[in-house]
Amino acid sequence: MDIQLKQILIFSKNKTLIAICKEALSTGYQIDITIDMDVTINLTADLTLVDADAITQNKQLLPLFNISTSRFLILGSHWTDEQQIEALIHGAAGYCSLTVTSKVLLQAIENVLKGDVWIQRHLISKVIGVLVQLKSTAVTTDAEQNKFESANLLLSLSKRELEVAKMISLGASNKVIASSLYF
């Protein structure tokens, strides 16, 4: 039986980031490395891991996330909440800090490959707030585009993430959420 390996593309010049990714993905994945985002757009990788520093240096990379068929997980160690939310709005599947363990990084990668979004728990309410704000302030011809982006972001949340978001919006504590979802 031939098992097809998931293709992971690492977009980075940073040797430390590349080493961390390779360690987390030690088996079960086909790994390629590139420093050219044009290659990333034309490739059909299942997931592209993107160095946050590359985006910080070139904001033109963010809109490219919507062009590729690959899902994008941004990896860094110092991005603000606002930068992470902006990346989500532009089509990234999430942000993972490089300060996490290899096990957590692998979990983030596997969740994004399954179609989930990977963000820090405290960002869920902020993301929902941004989506609501986008919806309520869209009054120009850009209104349809903002609505489309908001809807896409909401659609990118898994059923479980939507349950958690709903509980947060109702003011439930982490303990209540965890117990009701059997964490």
Contact map, one row per residue, 1 for C-alpha under 8 A:
111000000000000000000000000000000000000000000000000000000000000000000000000000000000000000000000000000000000000000000000000000000000000000000000000000000000000000000000000000000000000
111100000000000000000000000000000000000000000000000000000000000000000000000000000000000000000000000000000000000000000000000000000000000000000000000000000000000000000000000000000000000
111110000000000000000000000000000000000000000000000000000000000000000000000000000000000000000000000000000000000000000000000000000000000000000000000000000000000000000000000000000000000
011111000000000000000000000000000000000000000000000000000000000000000000000000000000000000000000000000000000000000000000000000000000000000000000000000000000000000000000000000000000000
001111100000000000000000000111000000000000000000000000000000000000000000000000000000000000000000000000000000000000000000000000000000000000000000000000000000000000000000000000000000000
000111110000000000000000000111000000000000001100000000000000000000000000000000000000000000000000000000000000000000000000000000000000000000000000000000000000000000000000000000000000000
000011111000000000000000000011110000000000001110000000000000000000000000000000000000000000000000000000000000000000000000000000000000000000000000000000000000000000000000000000000000000
000001111100000000000000000011110000000000001111100000000000000000000000000000000000000000000000000000000000000000000000000000000000000000000000000000000000000000000000000000000000000
000000111110000000000000000000111100000100001011100000000000000000000000000000000000000000000000000000000000000000000000000000000000000000000000000000000000000000000000000000000000000
000000011111000001001000000000111100000000000001111000000000000000000000000000000000000000000000000000000000000000000000000000000000000000000000000000000000000000000000000000000000000
000000001111100000000000000000001111100100000001111000000000000000000000000000000000000000000000000000000000000000000000000000000000000000000000000000000000000000000000000000000000000
000000000111111011000000000000001110000000000000011001000000000000000000000000000000000000000000000000000000000000000000000000000000000000000000000000000000000000000000000000000000000
000000000011111001000000000000000110000000000000000000000000000000000000000000000000000000000000000000000000000000000000000000000000000000000000000000000000000000000000000000000000000
000000000001111111000000000000000000000000000000001000000000000000000000000000000000000000000000000000000000000000000000000000000000000000000000000000000000000000000000000000000000000
000000000001111111100000000000000000000000000000000000000000000000000000000000000000000000000000000000000000000000000000000000000000000000000000000000000000000000000000000000000000000
000000000000011111110000000000000000000000000000000000000000000000000000000000000000000000000000000000000000000000000000000000000000000000000000000000000000000000000000000000000000000
000000000001011111111000000000000000000000000000001000000000000000000000000000000000000000000000010000000000000000000000000000000000000000000000000000000000000000000000000000000000000
000000000101111111111100000000000000000000000000000000000000000000000000000000000000000000000000000000000000000000000000000000000000000000000000000000000000000000000000000000000000000
000000000000001111111110000000000000000000000000000000000000000000000000000000000000000000000000000000000000000000000000000000000000000000000000000000000000000000000000000000000000000
000000000000000111111111000000000000000000000000000000000000000000000000000000000000000000000000010001000000000000000000000000000000000000000000000000000000000000000000000000000000000
000000000100000011111111100000000000000000000000000000000000000000000000000000000000000000000000000001001000000000000000000000000000000000000000000000000000000000000000000000000000000
000000000000000001111111110000100000000000000000000000000000000000000000000000000000000000000000000000000000000000000000000000000000000000000000000000000000000000000000000000000000000
000000000000000000111111110000000000000000000000000000000000000000000000000000000000000000000000000001000000000000000000000000000000000000000000000000000000000000000000000000000000000
000000000000000000011111110000000000000000000000000000000000000000000000000000000000000000000000000001101100000000000000000000000000000000000000000000000000000000000000000000000000000
000000000000000000001111111110000000000000000000000000000000000000000000000000000000000000000000000000000100000000000000000000000000000000000000000000000000000000000000000000000000000
000000000000000000000111111110000000000000000000000000000000000000000000000000000000000000000000000000000000000000000000000000000000000000000000000000000000000000000000000000000000000
000000000000000000000000111110000000000000000000000000000000000000000000000000000000000000000000000000000000000000000000000000000000000000000000000000000000000000000000000000000000000
000011000000000000000000111111000000000000000000000000000000000000000000000000000000000000000000000000000000000000000000000000000000000000000000000000000000000000000000000000000000000
000011110000000000000000111111100000000000000000000000000000000000000000000000000000000000000000000000000000000000000000000000000000000000000000000000000000000000000000000000000000000
000011110000000000000000000111110000000000000000000000000000000000000000000000000000000000000000000000000000000000000000000000000000000000000000000000000000000000000000000000000000000
000000111100000000000100000011111000000000000000000000000000000000000000000000000000000000000000000000000000000000000000000000000000000000000000000000000000000000000000000000000000000
000000111100000000000000000001111100000000000000000000000000000000000000000000000000000000000000000000000000000000000000000000000000000000000000000000000000000000000000000000000000000
000000001111000000000000000000111110000000000000000000000000000000000000000000000000000000000000000000000000000000000000000000000000000000000000000000000000000000000000000000000000000
000000001111100000000000000000011111101100000000000000000000000000000000000000000000000000000000000000000000000000000000000000000000000000000000000000000000000000000000000000000000000
000000000011100000000000000000001111100000000000000000000000000000000000000000000000000000000000000000000000000000000000000000000000000000000000000000000000000000000000000000000000000
000000000010000000000000000000000111111100000000000000000000000000000000000000000000000000000000000000000000000000000000000000000000000000000000000000000000000000000000000000000000000
000000000010000000000000000000000111111110000000000000000000100000000000000000000000000000000000000000000000000000000000000000000000000000000000000000000000000000000000000000000000000
000000000000000000000000000000000001111111000000000000000000000000000000000000000000000000000000000000000000000000000000000000000000000000000000000000000000000000000000000000000000000
000000000000000000000000000000000101111111100000000000000000000000000000000000000000000000000000000000000000000000000000000000000000000000000000000000000000000000000000000000000000000
000000001010000000000000000000000101111111111001000000000000000000010000000000000000000000000000000000000000000000000000000000000000000000000000000000000000000000000000000000000000000
000000000000000000000000000000000000111111110000000000000000000110111100000000000000000000000000000000000000000000000000000000000000000000000000000000000000000000000000000000000000000
000000000000000000000000000000000000011111110000000000000000000000010000000000000000000000000000000000000000000000000000000000000000000000000000000000000000000000000000000000000000000
000000000000000000000000000000000000001111111000000000000000000000010100000000000000000000000000000000000000000000000000000000000000000000000000000000000000000000000000000000000000000
000000000000000000000000000000000000000111111100000000000000000000011100000000000000000000000000000000000000000000000000000000000000000000000000000000000000000000000000000000000000000
000001111000000000000000000000000000000100111111000000000000000000001100000000000000000000000000000000000000000000000000000000000000000000000000000000000000000000000000000000000000000
000001110000000000000000000000000000000000011111000000000000000000000110000000000000000000000000000000000000000010000000000000000000000000000000000000000000000000000000000000000000000
000000111000000000000000000000000000000000001111100000000000000000000111100000000000000000000000000000000000000110000000000000000000000000000000000000000000000000000000000000000000000
000000011110000000000000000000000000000100001111110000000000000000000111100000000000000000000000000000000000000000000000000000000000000000000000000000000000000000000000000000000000000
000000011110000000000000000000000000000000000011111000000000000000000001111000000000000000000000000000000000000000000000000000000000000000000000000000000000000000000000000000000000000
000000000111000000000000000000000000000000000001111101000000000000000001111000000000000000000000000000000000000000000000000000000000000000000000000000000000000000000000000000000000000
000000000111010010000000000000000000000000000000111111100000000000000000011100000000000000000000000000000000000000000000000000000000000000000000000000000000000000000000000000000000000
000000000000000000000000000000000000000000000000011111110000000000000000011100100000000000000000000000000000000000000000000000000000000000000000000000000000000000000000000000000000000
000000000000000000000000000000000000000000000000001111111000000000000000000100000000000000000000000000000000000000000000000000000000000000000000000000000000000000000000000000000000000
000000000001000000000000000000000000000000000000011111111100000000000000000000000000000000000000000000000000000000000000000000000000000000000000000000000000000000000000000000000000000
000000000000000000000000000000000000000000000000001111111111110000000000000000000000000000000000000000000000000000000000000000000000000000000000000000000000000000000000000000000000000
000000000000000000000000000000000000000000000000000111111110000000000000000000000000000000000000000000000000000000000000000000000000000000000000000000000000000000000000000000000000000
000000000000000000000000000000000000000000000000000011111110000000000000000000000000000000000000000000000000000000000000000000000000000000000000000000000000000000000000000000000000000
000000000000000000000000000000000000000000000000000001111111100000000000000000000000000000000000000000000000000000000000000000000000000000000000000000000000000000000000000000000000000
000000000000000000000000000000000000000000000000000000111111110000000000000000000000000000000000000000000000000000000000000000000000000000000000000000000000000000000000000000000000000
000000000000000000000000000000000000000000000000000000100111111100000000000000000000000000000000000000000000000000000000000000000000000000000000000000000000000000000000000000000000000
000000000000000000000000000000000000100000000000000000100111111110000000000000000000000000000000000000000000000000000000000000000000000000000000000000000000000000000000000000000000000
000000000000000000000000000000000000000000000000000000100011111110000000000000000000001001100000000000000000000000000000000000000000000000000000000000000000000000000000000000000000000
000000000000000000000000000000000000000000000000000000000001111111100000000000000000000001100000000000000000000000000000000000000000000000000000000000000000000000000000000000000000000
000000000000000000000000000000000000000010000000000000000001111111110000000000000000000000000000000000000000000000000000000000000000000000000000000000000000000000000000000000000000000
000000000000000000000000000000000000000010000000000000000000111111110011000000000000000001110000000000000000000000000000000000000000000000000000000000000000000000000000000000000000000
000000000000000000000000000000000000000000000000000000000000001111111000000000000000000001100000000000000000000000000000000000000000000000000000000000000000000000000000000000000000000
000000000000000000000000000000000000000010000000000000000000001111111000000000000000000000000000000000000000000000000000000000000000000000000000000000000000000000000000000000000000000
000000000000000000000000000000000000000111110000000000000000000111111110000000000000000000000000000000000000000000000000000000000000000000000000000000000000000000000000000000000000000
000000000000000000000000000000000000000010011000000000000000000001111110000000000000000000000000000000000000000000000000000000000000000000000000000000000000000000000000000000000000000
000000000000000000000000000000000000000010111111000000000000000000011111000000000000000000000000000000000000000000000000000000000000000000000000000000000000000000000000000000000000000
000000000000000000000000000000000000000000000111000000000000000010011111100000000000000000011000000000000000000110000000000000000000000000000000000000000000000000000000000000000000000
000000000000000000000000000000000000000000000011110000000000000010000111110000000000000000111100000000000000000000000000000000000000000000000000000000000000000000000000000000000000000
000000000000000000000000000000000000000000000011110000000000000000000011111000000000000000011111000000000000100100000100000000000000000000000000000000000000000000000000000000000000000
000000000000000000000000000000000000000000000000111100000000000000000001111100000000000000010111000000000000000000000000000000000000000000000000000000000000000000000000000000000000000
000000000000000000000000000000000000000000000000111100000000000000000000111110000000000000000011110000000000000000000000000000000000000000000000000000000000000000000000000000000000000
000000000000000000000000000000000000000000000000001110000000000000000000011111100000000000000011110000000000000000000000000000000000000000000000000000000000000000000000000000000000000
000000000000000000000000000000000000000000000000000000000000000000000000001111100000000000000000111000000000000000000000000000000000000000000000000000000000000000000000000000000000000
000000000000000000000000000000000000000000000000000000000000000000000000000111110000000000000000100000000000000000000000000000000000000000000000000000000000000000000000000000000000000
000000000000000000000000000000000000000000000000000100000000000000000000000111111011000000000000000000000000000000000000000000000000000000000000000000000000000000000000000000000000000
000000000000000000000000000000000000000000000000000000000000000000000000000001111111000000000000000000000000000000000000000000000000000000000000000000000000000000000000000000000000000
000000000000000000000000000000000000000000000000000000000000000000000000000000111111100000000000000000000000000000000000001000000000000000000000000000000000000000000000000000000000000
000000000000000000000000000000000000000000000000000000000000000000000000000000011111110000000000000000000000000000000000000000000000000000000000000000000000000000000000000000000000000
000000000000000000000000000000000000000000000000000000000000000000000000000000111111111000000000000000000000000000000000000000000000000000000000000000000000000000000000000000000000000
000000000000000000000000000000000000000000000000000000000000000000000000000000111111111100000110000000000000000000000000000000000000000000000000000000000000000000000000000000000000000
000000000000000000000000000000000000000000000000000000000000000000000000000000001111111110000000000000000000000000000000000000100000000000000000000000000000000000000000000000000000000
000000000000000000000000000000000000000000000000000000000000000000000000000000000111111111000000000000000000000000000000000000000000000000000000000000000000000000000000000000000000000
000000000000000000000000000000000000000000000000000000000000010000000000000000000011111111110100000000000000000000000000000000000000000000000000000000000000000000000000000000000000000
000000000000000000000000000000000000000000000000000000000000000000000000000000000001111111111100000000000000000000000000000000000000000000000000000000001000000000000000000000000000000
000000000000000000000000000000000000000000000000000000000000000000000000000000000000111111110000000000000000000000000000000000000000000000000000000011001000000000000000000000000000000
000000000000000000000000000000000000000000000000000000000000011011000000000000000000011111110000000000000000000000000000000000000000000000000000000010000000000000000000000000000000000
000000000000000000000000000000000000000000000000000000000000011011000001000000000000001111111000000000000000000000000000000000000000000000000000000000001000000000000000000000000000000
000000000000000000000000000000000000000000000000000000000000000010000011110000000000001111111110000000000000000000000000000000000000000000000000000000000000000000000000000000000000000
000000000000000000000000000000000000000000000000000000000000000000000011100000000000000100111110000000000000000100011100000000000000000000000000000000000001000000000000000000000000000
000000000000000000000000000000000000000000000000000000000000000000000001110000000001001100011111000000000000000100001110000000000000000000000000000000000000000000000000000000000000000
000000000000000000000000000000000000000000000000000000000000000000000000111100000001000000011111100000000000000000000110000000000000000000000000000000000000000000000000000000000000000
000000000000000000000000000000000000000000000000000000000000000000000000111100000000000000000111110100001001000000000110000000000000000000000000000000000000000000000000000000000000000
000000000000000000000000000000000000000000000000000000000000000000000000001111000000000000000011111100000000000000000000000000000000000000000000000000000000000000000000000000000000000
000000000000000010010000000000000000000000000000000000000000000000000000001110000000000000000001111110001000000000000000000000000000000000000000000000000000000000000000000000000000000
000000000000000000000000000000000000000000000000000000000000000000000000000010000000000000000000111110000000000000000000000000000000000000000000000000000000000000000000000000000000000
000000000000000000000000000000000000000000000000000000000000000000000000000000000000000000000001111111011000000000000000000000000000000000000000000000000000000000000000000000000000000
000000000000000000000000000000000000000000000000000000000000000000000000000000000000000000000000011111111000000000000000000000000000000000000000000000000000000000000000000000000000000
000000000000000000011011000000000000000000000000000000000000000000000000000000000000000000000000000111111100000000000000000000000000000000000000000000000000000000000000000000000000000
000000000000000000000001000000000000000000000000000000000000000000000000000000000000000000000000000011111110000000000000000000000000000000000000000000000000000000000000000000000000000
000000000000000000000000000000000000000000000000000000000000000000000000000000000000000000000000000111111111000000000000000000000000000000000000000000000000000000000000000000000000000
000000000000000000001001000000000000000000000000000000000000000000000000000000000000000000000001010111111111100000000000000000000000000000000000000000000000000000000000000000000000000
000000000000000000000001100000000000000000000000000000000000000000000000000000000000000000000000000001111111110000000000000000000000000000000000000000000000000000000000000000000000000
000000000000000000000000000000000000000000000000000000000000000000000000000000000000000000000000000000111111111000000000000000000000000000000000000000000000000000000000000000000000000
000000000000000000000000000000000000000000000000000000000000000000000000000000000000000000000001000000011111111100000100000000000000000000000000000000000000000000000000000000000000000
000000000000000000000000000000000000000000000000000000000000000000000000100000000000000000000000000000001111111110000000000000000000000000000000000000000000000000000000000000000000000
000000000000000000000000000000000000000000000000000000000000000000000000000000000000000000000000000000000111111111000000000000000000000000000000000000000000000000000000000000000000000
000000000000000000000000000000000000000000000000000000000000000000000000000000000000000000000000000000000011111111111100000000000000000000000000000000000000000000000000000000000000000
000000000000000000000000000000000000000000000010000000000000000000000010100000000000000000001100000000000001111111111100000000000000000000000000000000000000000000000000000000000000000
000000000000000000000000000000000000000000000110000000000000000000000010000000000000000000000000000000000000111111110000000000000000000000000000000000000000000000000000000000000000000
000000000000000000000000000000000000000000000000000000000000000000000000000000000000000000000000000000000000011111110000000000000000000000000000000000000000000000000000000000000000000
000000000000000000000000000000000000000000000000000000000000000000000000000000000000000000000000000000000000001111111000000000000000000000000000000000000001010000000000000000000000000
000000000000000000000000000000000000000000000000000000000000000000000000000000000000000000001000000000000000001111111100000000000000000000000000000000000001110000000000000000000000000
000000000000000000000000000000000000000000000000000000000000000000000000000000000000000000001100000000000000001100111110000000000000000000000000000000000001110000000000000000000000000
000000000000000000000000000000000000000000000000000000000000000000000000100000000000000000001111000000000001001100011111000000000000000000000000000000000000000000000000000000000000000
000000000000000000000000000000000000000000000000000000000000000000000000000000000000000000000111000000000000000000001111101100000000000000000000000000000000000000000000000000000000000
000000000000000000000000000000000000000000000000000000000000000000000000000000000000000000000000000000000000000000000111111100000000000000000000000000000000000000000000000000000000000
000000000000000000000000000000000000000000000000000000000000000000000000000000000000000000000000000000000000000000000011111100000000000000000000000000000000000000000000000000000000000
000000000000000000000000000000000000000000000000000000000000000000000000000000000000000000000000000000000000000000000001111111000000000000000000000000000000000000000000000000000000000
000000000000000000000000000000000000000000000000000000000000000000000000000000001000000000000000000000000000000000000011111111100000000000000000000000000000000000000000000000000000000
000000000000000000000000000000000000000000000000000000000000000000000000000000000000000000000000000000000000000000000011111111110000000000000000000000000000000000001000000000000000000
000000000000000000000000000000000000000000000000000000000000000000000000000000000000000000000000000000000000000000000000011111111000000000000000000000000000000000001001100000000000000
000000000000000000000000000000000000000000000000000000000000000000000000000000000000000000000000000000000000000000000000011111111100000000000000000000000000000000000000000000000000000
000000000000000000000000000000000000000000000000000000000000000000000000000000000000100000000000000000000000000000000000001111111110000000000000000000000000000000000000000000000000000
000000000000000000000000000000000000000000000000000000000000000000000000000000000000000000000000000000000000000000000000000111111111000000000000000000000000000000001000000000000000000
000000000000000000000000000000000000000000000000000000000000000000000000000000000000000000000000000000000000000000000000000011111111100000000000000000000000000000000000000000000000000
000000000000000000000000000000000000000000000000000000000000000000000000000000000000000000000000000000000000000000000000000001111111110000000000000000000000000000000000000000000000000
000000000000000000000000000000000000000000000000000000000000000000000000000000000000000000000000000000000000000000000000000000111111111000000000000001000000000000000000000000000000000
000000000000000000000000000000000000000000000000000000000000000000000000000000000000000000000000000000000000000000000000000000011111111100000000000000000000000000000000000000000000000
000000000000000000000000000000000000000000000000000000000000000000000000000000000000000000000000000000000000000000000000000000001111111110000000000000000000000000000000000000000000000
000000000000000000000000000000000000000000000000000000000000000000000000000000000000000000000000000000000000000000000000000000000111111111000000011001000000000000000000000000000000000
000000000000000000000000000000000000000000000000000000000000000000000000000000000000000000000000000000000000000000000000000000000011111111000010011001000000000000000000000000000000000
000000000000000000000000000000000000000000000000000000000000000000000000000000000000000000000000000000000000000000000000000000000001111111100000000000000000000000000000000000000000000
000000000000000000000000000000000000000000000000000000000000000000000000000000000000000000000000000000000000000000000000000000000000111111100010000000000000000000000000000000000000000
000000000000000000000000000000000000000000000000000000000000000000000000000000000000000000000000000000000000000000000000000000000000011111110111011000000000000000000000000000000000000
000000000000000000000000000000000000000000000000000000000000000000000000000000000000000000000000000000000000000000000000000000000000000111111110000000000000000000000000000000000000000
000000000000000000000000000000000000000000000000000000000000000000000000000000000000000000000000000000000000000000000000000000000000000001111110000000000000000000000000000000000000000
000000000000000000000000000000000000000000000000000000000000000000000000000000000000000000000000000000000000000000000000000000000000000000111111000000000000000000000000000000000000000
000000000000000000000000000000000000000000000000000000000000000000000000000000000000000000000000000000000000000000000000000000000000000001111111110000000000000000000000000000000000000
000000000000000000000000000000000000000000000000000000000000000000000000000000000000000000000000000000000000000000000000000000000000001011111111111000000000000000000000000000000000000
000000000000000000000000000000000000000000000000000000000000000000000000000000000000000000000000000000000000000000000000000000000000000001001111111100000000000000000000000000000000000
000000000000000000000000000000000000000000000000000000000000000000000000000000000000000000000000000000000000000000000000000000000000000000000111111110000000000000000000000000000000000
000000000000000000000000000000000000000000000000000000000000000000000000000000000000000000000000000000000000000000000000000000000000011001000111111111000000000000000000000000000000000
000000000000000000000000000000000000000000000000000000000000000000000000000000000000000000000000000000000000000000000000000000000000011001000011111111100000000000000000000000000000000
000000000000000000000000000000000000000000000000000000000000000000000000000000000000000000000000000000000000000000000000000000000000000000000001111111110000000000000000000000000000000
000000000000000000000000000000000000000000000000000000000000000000000000000000000000000011000000000000000000000000000000000000000000000000000000111111111000000000000000000000000000000
000000000000000000000000000000000000000000000000000000000000000000000000000000000000000010000000000000000000000000000000000000000010011000000000011111111100000000000000000000000000000
000000000000000000000000000000000000000000000000000000000000000000000000000000000000000000000000000000000000000000000000000000000000000000000000001111111110000000000000000000000000000
000000000000000000000000000000000000000000000000000000000000000000000000000000000000000000000000000000000000000000000000000000000000000000000000000111111111000000000000000000000000000
000000000000000000000000000000000000000000000000000000000000000000000000000000000000000110100000000000000000000000000000000000000000000000000000000011111111100000000000000000000000000
000000000000000000000000000000000000000000000000000000000000000000000000000000000000000000000000000000000000000000000000000000000000000000000000000001111111100000000000000000000000000
000000000000000000000000000000000000000000000000000000000000000000000000000000000000000000000000000000000000000000000000000000000000000000000000000000111111110000000000000000000000000
000000000000000000000000000000000000000000000000000000000000000000000000000000000000000000001000000000000000000000111000000000000000000000000000000000011111110000000000000000000000000
000000000000000000000000000000000000000000000000000000000000000000000000000000000000000000000000000000000000000000011000000000000000000000000000000000001111111111000000000000000000000
000000000000000000000000000000000000000000000000000000000000000000000000000000000000000000000000000000000000000000111000000000000000000000000000000000000011111111000000000000000000000
000000000000000000000000000000000000000000000000000000000000000000000000000000000000000000000000000000000000000000000000000000000000000000000000000000000000111111100000000000000000000
000000000000000000000000000000000000000000000000000000000000000000000000000000000000000000000000000000000000000000000000000000000000000000000000000000000000111111110000000000000000000
000000000000000000000000000000000000000000000000000000000000000000000000000000000000000000000000000000000000000000000000000000000000000000000000000000000000111111111000000000000000000
000000000000000000000000000000000000000000000000000000000000000000000000000000000000000000000000000000000000000000000000000000000000000000000000000000000000111111111100000000000000000
000000000000000000000000000000000000000000000000000000000000000000000000000000000000000000000000000000000000000000000000000000000000000000000000000000000000001111111110000000000000000
000000000000000000000000000000000000000000000000000000000000000000000000000000000000000000000000000000000000000000000000000000000000000000000000000000000000000111111111000000001000000
000000000000000000000000000000000000000000000000000000000000000000000000000000000000000000000000000000000000000000000000000110010000000000000000000000000000000011111111100000000000000
000000000000000000000000000000000000000000000000000000000000000000000000000000000000000000000000000000000000000000000000000000000000000000000000000000000000000001111111110000000000000
000000000000000000000000000000000000000000000000000000000000000000000000000000000000000000000000000000000000000000000000000000000000000000000000000000000000000000111111111100001000000
000000000000000000000000000000000000000000000000000000000000000000000000000000000000000000000000000000000000000000000000000010000000000000000000000000000000000000011111111110001000000
000000000000000000000000000000000000000000000000000000000000000000000000000000000000000000000000000000000000000000000000000010000000000000000000000000000000000000001111111100000000000
000000000000000000000000000000000000000000000000000000000000000000000000000000000000000000000000000000000000000000000000000000000000000000000000000000000000000000000111111100000000000
000000000000000000000000000000000000000000000000000000000000000000000000000000000000000000000000000000000000000000000000000000000000000000000000000000000000000000000011111110000000000
000000000000000000000000000000000000000000000000000000000000000000000000000000000000000000000000000000000000000000000000000000000000000000000000000000000000000000000011111111011000000
000000000000000000000000000000000000000000000000000000000000000000000000000000000000000000000000000000000000000000000000000000000000000000000000000000000000000000000001001111111000000
000000000000000000000000000000000000000000000000000000000000000000000000000000000000000000000000000000000000000000000000000000000000000000000000000000000000000000000000000111111100000
000000000000000000000000000000000000000000000000000000000000000000000000000000000000000000000000000000000000000000000000000000000000000000000000000000000000000000000000000011111110000
000000000000000000000000000000000000000000000000000000000000000000000000000000000000000000000000000000000000000000000000000000000000000000000000000000000000000000000000000111111111000
000000000000000000000000000000000000000000000000000000000000000000000000000000000000000000000000000000000000000000000000000000000000000000000000000000000000000000010011000111111111100
000000000000000000000000000000000000000000000000000000000000000000000000000000000000000000000000000000000000000000000000000000000000000000000000000000000000000000000000000001111111111
000000000000000000000000000000000000000000000000000000000000000000000000000000000000000000000000000000000000000000000000000000000000000000000000000000000000000000000000000000111111111
000000000000000000000000000000000000000000000000000000000000000000000000000000000000000000000000000000000000000000000000000000000000000000000000000000000000000000000000000000011111111
000000000000000000000000000000000000000000000000000000000000000000000000000000000000000000000000000000000000000000000000000000000000000000000000000000000000000000000000000000001111111
000000000000000000000000000000000000000000000000000000000000000000000000000000000000000000000000000000000000000000000000000000000000000000000000000000000000000000000000000000000111111
000000000000000000000000000000000000000000000000000000000000000000000000000000000000000000000000000000000000000000000000000000000000000000000000000000000000000000000000000000000111111
